[in-house]
Amino acid sequence: MDLIAPVGQQIRDRRQFLRITQGDLAEIAGVSLRSLIDIERGKGNPGIHQLMKILDVLGLKIEISNKG
């Protein structure tokens, strides 16, 4: 199951809602612009620390549920 695509879409939606450019978000979060672009497109394989930096800047969090 591809998990990065829906996460990337939520990151993009929140970034646009906050009117933050990709370049600004990448700089503030301390990640490369290329990585951010790939994440928003549902591509790549971001590390958890990289992802958490981006989510923190945007005020988002990851929740894990046990819906087995």
Rosetta blueprint (number, residue, H / E / L):
1 M L
2 D L
3 L L
4 I H
5 A H
6 P H
7 V H
8 G H
9 Q H
10 Q H
11 I H
12 R H
13 D H
14 R H
15 R H
16 Q H
17 F H
18 L L
19 R L
20 I L
21 T L
22 Q H
23 G H
24 D H
25 L H
26 A H
27 E H
28 I H
29 A H
30 G L
31 V L
32 S L
33 L H
34 R H
35 S H
36 L H
37 I H
38 D H
39 I H
40 E H
41 R L
42 G L
43 K L
44 G L
45 N L
46 P L
47 G L
48 I H
49 H H
50 Q H
51 L H
52 M H
53 K H
54 I H
55 L H
56 D H
57 V H
58 L H
59 G L
60 L L
61 K L
62 I L
63 E L
64 I L
65 S L
66 N L
67 K L
68 G L
